[in-house]
Amino acid sequence: MAAARPTSSGSGALCRLVLLTLTILIFACDACKKVTLHVPSKLDAEKFVGRVNLKECFKSANLIRSSDPDFQILEDGSVYTKNAILLSSEKRNFTILLSNTENQEEKKMVVLLEHQTKVLKKRHSKEKVLRRAKRRWAPIPCSVLENSLGPFPLFLQQIQSDTAQNYTIYYSIRGPGVDREPKNLFYVERDTGNLYCTRAVDREEYESFELIAFATTPDGYTPELPLPLVIKIEDENDNYPIFTETTYMFTVSENSRVGSTVGQVCATDKDEPDTMHTRLRYSIIQQLPASPTLFSMHPTTGMITTSSSQLDRELVDRYQLKIKVQDMDGQYFGLQTTSTCIIDIKDVNDNLPTFTRSSYVASVEENTVDVEILRVTVEDKDLINTANWRANYTILKGNENGNFKIVTDLKTNEGILCVVKPLNYEERQQVNLQIGVVNEAPYSNEASSRSAMSTATITVNVQNQDEGPECSPALQTVRIKENTQLRTPSNGYKAYDPEARSSRGIKYRKLNDPKQWVTVDENSGSITVIKSLDREAENIRNGIYNITVVASDEDGRSCTGTLGIILEDVNDNGPSIPKQQVIICKPVTSSAEIVAVDPDEPINGPPFHFTLESTSDSDVQRRWILTGINDTATRLSYQNDLPFGTYTVPIRVADRLGQSHITPLTVILCDCIIENDCTSRVSPRTGNGEVKLGTWAILAILLGIALLFCILFTLVCGASRATKQPKVFPDDLAQQNLIVSNTEAPGDDKVYSTNGFTTHTVGSSAQGICGTMGSGVNTGRQENIELVKGHQTLELDRGGGQRTLDSCRGGHVEVDNCQYAYTEWRNFTQSHLGEESIRGQTLTKN
């Protein structure tokens, strides 16, 4: 029995080994893919082992599990250790279970873990197999885990050429990591083609290496083309995510709705993009003050929003958040970093200003103005010195007369009540005001649901003041007939004492009386006429005469008023004719219109009655006749064809009450078309009176005189100036007109200018004027020949002397310089005349 126990124990262990082997075989048979990962014999916790391609096995898996609790598989196929593992045997297996909960489908993937000692032992056996098996010279996928712990040199892969079966092949590599920086990172065994890595590599510095492999014989023959090898550096999660700022500052308005944006944070990770190593998760790990929780953060975008609408600046005006970012999609073993976020709460007008008291009492003396009588205060929890805090006061009731105004003290925010219009104690002893207050900024939606204005009442007591007499109304009137008898008394101006409500004790005096027509009684204010009152006097408008009166009490306080004396009209003026001279242009009319006026009121005025007043001249009635036009005008006509002249016609005009006035009218009968024609003559017919020249006539005379002076000046200048210029014979002299004067017997040795301007002696210097037509004077020894063409003159002297041909154009010449010898002149002219004769005959023949 004792011997049986060990046998039984050994058989049980054998059974368990067989069962495990069968289980592995079953999983291996059902597995869709087998993956081998080469790992060191010791693995630390949360260590990256490798990556498998899950989509090759199951693309729509939404649930990934591991049969071994020491390993964890992420969505991208990354395999991590959960705990520290020591591989006691050369191989360890586990299965990845892939399933889809929607269609109940499940697949398996077997992962085989081998450590380096197992790989090294297999190397020689693989070499023997490779000698027997035919391999292709083709690129081989290869990768190295960054920051690998070794052991180094770390075997990566073996390259083989098919020609090694027939030749001795030497293997070599070139490229970055071999003969270029970083040098000596990789090497290959010359005889076996085994590729090794000599040290750890940082993927953030080198993502991959592109090498070129060569296969050559010992004598340098190359049976294979160069083989490109790409060694990829597998990323390890060795970089912490980092926030772009150490402290974030944001602002959000109080009472913001849930979900309002506060701000966004951002972090970066240097690990390989689009992997779990760079899949970041954001979160808030602390809020100060802690309660209540008011903010939330989107895990993938880093956007901070409000999670509550209870933000109140008046309670807490600043919050501080401690935020975290973690890679590996927020897995507990991911790398993480923290930062600080400060959120300031922006004030909104959500608190109404309220009066500290509901009622106030103030007092003010009557007749005072521009004085401060009261200050009111309000409370407002909004931010001080902002539009949400500053108050605007207004008077709602009781200020209908505009006696008060209320303004805001910008420093204290108090309301200042002032009197801007004087109050009268006799009218009102107390004034009740209702005031209201609002902010400069409009209220928020929450505040508008409540009462939008706080109100209070103010009772203002008006204090009495001894203010002296009062002139009310300021303008008073009294009626007096004009031409009233002197010393006639009448009512005057009355002032009163508002406290006593009587005129007792008030003294009066006259301040202004333009015409000094009246006096004012000192005690009663009544007036007495001291000069005749005339309603029609100068500066009397609308029949009212104004005087100014001052009323004063015993203490010297006074007031000023105006007394308007209404002058009642009396028919004391007869109608008169304002225009006392008329002109009748006899050729065009036989009458003139006469208009009369009456300064009295219309009741004492028109209709007027016009009559011719009889005088010592009995011809007035015979010569003139009046014809009525309307109530205030008549037409005066002459009779019996009166001669031109001036006549005096007396006309009497009477008003409706018979008051009349005689006006001597001067009538001028004139031989004219319009009346202005007679105003410039004394005698209306003959015009023998003084003649008056107009402005244009005088100007025309002056212009004529100036023109005459200009002509005379031109003639004098032409006669007094000469130009001395030597002249020569012109080439066309023969073509000019030759005028030969008559030849007479010798006379005096004088040459007289035919125009009478100058005379000179032969041979002497003289001056002359050459015109278009010349003239010659013959003396005893001289024959003057004048050649005229334009303004050229030639004088020839047979007796010799200086000879000159002068072109005189209205200027002066010297006679001696215009003389030639007669023989010279004859020779010159004959030759030219012959040429002209031949030329004329030729033209005739043609």
Steps between C-alpha positions, in 0.01 A plus 500: 500500500788722579648439159168569329470858616793632301374322198157654547654846552715471189208389292295799620770743400523331166126532454508869579781552249312310234183701576686830468658386175160400365354835603775687322456281193126565505551874520769481238272309267216753548724806483467721194860621525818423693739775600846460652651779712866493605537639853766499771471244778393771746213741438407786731143599581320729248771427245437506126555152357410544135218565257277258309269576211153417632324597178660210314297273720180690584424849368175565685601395850369724777617287793865397544608265781817309596505145630804589712424753780861621492450657155271773364416563134389850384284592202796564269652153577759623752590232754593618852588315819282558803743348746874422506567168321801267506502243220616182673471295182613593154142549372171636634168513319171681546192556288329824395122464487326725247120523505213709370212527748252597232522189282644266768806425286832413661852433370834417661861603441790308660801698620828310555764668717864393453800646676845551348671181628248289312564701184875455524468125545280476195732702286731213408214266432342762276822536310499129421139521392573803283780312326254233408205732428500734202460869615445813299722812502218743594433782752429365847278697743696594806441718807673598822328610818624841603688524827541119496687358802679234297693288549724658235592423236133433434418259219256650253479285189698284258549579134576210259573470134389202290846494339654391832420141394754526218743768615663624814312819574618791713231739633542876568279805563529876452291805583390712799587317823785315337750725326299820549372663817412347735794279405548136613139466616446195276729234365466167313702182541698446182451129472150446645315821402372548856401866561563647846429825687778618732318749728169660590335744253268796563210504253443873552850547354496228230168355382656245261821405323531416131798264446640334190610134527757343267582133420844441343740210442853504643641600163264805481233354276147629577243239419212703646380856457530734803214428741321792675428434868269725705536473877211669677539622858196392694372780724502470876290725718795686643381865460262677733225716346568868566249789528568795273475737799586458864201713608187571295292815558134506394197723563133408507196711582305427811157335461619339176288215370605139536740408221639850451858492372766612747819417307708222348828345612744310283788257553760337276676158506824420315422130466385344175185667367174307460595245760391440853816673611366830370129448561441761770225532757425824688329524838445731797647352817433790740288817529555780751259586661395139479126529535288508302651348187451759227730397215556199277763413242464312175738201522634515145483870400593660832203741477388633839128579535262591779311215658277721714325836467577596861805714426466808721778757502368656817567167680820380329676711239781254412539122469817295469504165323771236506485318168670181378591356164589129462605294201406139425145631467486563873599145608624486854852414387518790251736791555338814635569870560306764694448874457301784659202685356373824657146609410389856581125562529392800297244729660157553344230734621303244697461710816265796513601817683276549805452802722630460853183673624149509367429864595699819553424849639667825387437872539585812298431870532276659245653705219830311517642338189794275398544352847545137611232395748539120530725200420354151462697174496446165331645152530620299199691170523635520146859588425589848628574782255345319205187570303335213691557692827463867408152636575273727297242686709177652375204688651182308422232720663458841665731705276242621252617863538865411447622628840732204566761283331694198622848403378753225580821556693751310283729427794253381763211392274265709716203691366515879551165683514526869402261795464527656155190721512399706805209384713232729644394437856177691447405259220623165639638423842587136424595302191486120476735335250534140384843401367628186327840351422636269228849405379678635197521151350183312405390219723564137420215268410481365851475842656238622257252248636498694825419865563732706280507809724531577868303804623493728806304808613640840601305759698633854442388763752506857367610752763356850504721797429429872544540584137362854484227634272396309193413670174242266363401519228806671369296692239190692614283741295280804552277686249511882463356714222746711309485878553379435855516806719820550690521388865246229432575199732463138391564149627865392487721195567429270797753266667435284807680331783460121457533434872239761601308457174440878486655818358533670837838657567622488139655814346498578128719710280523565129801343334437588135256746337619579143288814445456598866122505461405366846607484866473200736365528850756363750252332732222375273674461161225701326597736216417864422507659151735799491529543121252470215468142387515456124419162355641604164836607646827359376614158632152412625422151368145367487390785723686369809745708704722298739663618821715297742422497874711374794321370812700461828429411862639640823807271487595623154399182315342594171349380176450664163186509289366668186186714482350524154279812451246424229422836335141506387459690173329843472414654163753776527662472158355590163594302188801635308663444163857366549612566140466875465645531147369322194610511136258461213662415165258688280567312172411165654255569787268768631471404869687379810394274788485660845516275812426617856584339838367545854721407804190438712343158537273378220192592703606863467634466146358414153301552292659835414331796329718701255415860399678787323557781745408847369778758520568849361574327170150452368633286212554188719143385461509577127832333427479184713250230582500212757361153427469240776680164469448325838469582872853634527586630148376741230610606151602859419448605135567829316245673276507741204842392367719673754845612391819334626607625838475463879169546683397495868173318571370504865303186582299441819464141622245414771452166685172333579448715810573826319851555630682656205833637386602720203806396301647747241582268211764603244407380150749515211368480144795377296578421138633149575438133456592394851525703820880472521531705182385804693728465799811622304346823362381821662276589209283204432456588136802686358769332707690828570605386839829352602609200296650213698737259337482135586793275584514336158495837325796625704687172432441530123636857499813394685560210260469736202754741649742212566464379140584847363810518715613158375468611133686825565776318687545257208538786249751685715708187556499419127625851417773513766676160457725388212703191436846545339570195284712488178306371205611330176329465163249219505516245225144572389549875484413505132170338568390777734284799402710799397352844559695789347417846615510798267826685441512874550750779482755539771378655816611528859727232635229372726304181500151526646313203618168484327321393811607815679663326794875559426730710275873461438789632292641290219786291624401543858336245728123516534209280590186407313207271505464244225155391415351262253497775237817709484561858377792674343622862506707635213761768560762662279756221535293211609237270364326293762360175375289299737464128440205357674429136572353441835691762704836520320626843378798573277636855456765570238728802503665586174753714669649208697511440868412205716261252340275270693186296426292501818200284583306737722191361659359806660837581663765771437777513239801720437477666161873496434511124535218457245685668205663333196667646191268546211722304262513207741128501533452520123736215428343283763142559390563471126654156533214372710239663276658325201471166668139567584427599137649177364310301757175676403548424129564136577180480700309666213623247246409214723 
